[in-house]
Amino acid sequence: MIQYQIMLEGEDVFEFTVDTSADTSIEDTDTCYSEWLLLERFQCKHCTLSTNNRKTCPAALSIKPLLERFSHCMSYETVDAIVHKGDVEYRASVSSQHALRSLSGLVMALSACPVLKKLRPLARHHIPFIEQDHTVIRFTGHYFIGQYLRAQEGKSPDWELEGLLELLNQIHVVNVNIAKRLRLAAEKDSMVNGIVILDTSAQHAETDIRDQLMELKSLYHSYLDVS
């Protein structure tokens, strides 16, 4: 379990607990959902889901509770955030958009989105308020673990990162369409900008991965020197 506490001046503390083994996008069959949540609205071009099987976009539905709480919040407003993960506590005083970027990225990765669910291992090892250089390392390490496991099962691994670059491109498409949905529903810009920042991190990762890996080469001499 991961618990977020977000405190905005003059308002009650927002507490949100995330079960990293659960699906954050389970639908209620009796609910009439708002337009911004509907799967057919801004559906991603590579989405494999059908409106015959579900009503809503999983990624959008996963962040619905956040929008309901922070729709009125401006992106530049400062919040105090505390995150509890097991015995570890993280504290930060950040803009609302940065706090929501962190929490939105977590819950969307735990949704049934065909693209973002590939990030579930990263959600399981979530680090809030992460910096860009750490994002590249986490994406790359996560992907290499997946390729190692593929090789162990006799499947063809992708050591050249071509699949990772394609995944990051698909994540960009998802984030763009989530931002479009939020613009339909949000009163202010904190949620929209949180997704925009999240998307910027993914785009930078796509651009920087190979360059940053080469920059790290000098740290891995002990591996490269072994014959």
VENGI-V723232 format. One record per backbone hydrogen bond with DSSP energy under -0.5 kcal/mol. NH is the residue of the N-H (numbers start at 1). CO is the residue of the C=O. If there is no record, write none. Layout:
# VENGI-V723232
nh=NH co=CO
nh=NH co=CO
This chain:
# VENGI-V723232
nh=2 co=18
nh=3 co=84
nh=4 co=2
nh=4 co=16
nh=5 co=82
nh=6 co=14
nh=7 co=5
nh=7 co=80
nh=8 co=6
nh=9 co=78
nh=11 co=8
nh=14 co=6
nh=15 co=13
nh=16 co=4
nh=18 co=2
nh=19 co=17
nh=20 co=18
nh=22 co=19
nh=24 co=22
nh=24 co=110
nh=26 co=23
nh=29 co=27
nh=31 co=28
nh=33 co=31
nh=37 co=34
nh=38 co=34
nh=38 co=35
nh=39 co=55
nh=41 co=38
nh=42 co=40
nh=43 co=40
nh=47 co=44
nh=53 co=50
nh=54 co=50
nh=57 co=37
nh=58 co=56
nh=61 co=57
nh=62 co=58
nh=63 co=59
nh=63 co=60
nh=64 co=61
nh=66 co=63
nh=67 co=63
nh=68 co=64
nh=69 co=65
nh=70 co=66
nh=71 co=67
nh=73 co=70
nh=77 co=74
nh=79 co=94
nh=80 co=7
nh=81 co=79
nh=81 co=92
nh=82 co=5
nh=83 co=90
nh=84 co=3
nh=85 co=83
nh=85 co=88
nh=86 co=1
nh=88 co=85
nh=90 co=83
nh=92 co=81
nh=94 co=79
nh=94 co=92
nh=96 co=77
nh=97 co=75
nh=99 co=95
nh=100 co=96
nh=101 co=97
nh=102 co=98
nh=103 co=99
nh=104 co=100
nh=105 co=101
nh=106 co=102
nh=107 co=103
nh=108 co=104
nh=109 co=105
nh=110 co=106
nh=111 co=108
nh=117 co=113
nh=118 co=115
nh=119 co=116
nh=120 co=117
nh=122 co=119
nh=123 co=119
nh=124 co=120
nh=125 co=121
nh=126 co=123
nh=130 co=127
nh=135 co=131
nh=136 co=132
nh=137 co=133
nh=138 co=134
nh=139 co=135
nh=140 co=136
nh=141 co=137
nh=142 co=138
nh=143 co=139
nh=144 co=140
nh=145 co=141
nh=146 co=142
nh=147 co=143
nh=148 co=144
nh=149 co=145
nh=150 co=146
nh=151 co=147
nh=152 co=148
nh=153 co=149
nh=153 co=150
nh=154 co=151
nh=155 co=150
nh=159 co=157
nh=161 co=158
nh=165 co=161
nh=166 co=162
nh=167 co=163
nh=168 co=164
nh=169 co=165
nh=170 co=166
nh=171 co=167
nh=172 co=168
nh=173 co=169
nh=174 co=170
nh=175 co=171
nh=176 co=172
nh=177 co=173
nh=178 co=174
nh=179 co=175
nh=180 co=176
nh=181 co=177
nh=182 co=178
nh=183 co=179
nh=184 co=180
nh=184 co=181
nh=185 co=181
nh=186 co=182
nh=188 co=71
nh=190 co=73
nh=193 co=189
nh=194 co=190
nh=195 co=191
nh=196 co=192
nh=197 co=193
nh=198 co=194
nh=199 co=195
nh=200 co=196
nh=201 co=197
nh=202 co=198
nh=203 co=199
nh=204 co=200
nh=205 co=201
nh=206 co=202
nh=207 co=203
nh=208 co=204
nh=209 co=205
nh=212 co=208
nh=213 co=209
nh=214 co=210
nh=215 co=211
nh=216 co=212
nh=217 co=214
nh=219 co=216
nh=220 co=217
nh=221 co=218
nh=223 co=220
nh=224 co=220
nh=225 co=221
nh=226 co=223
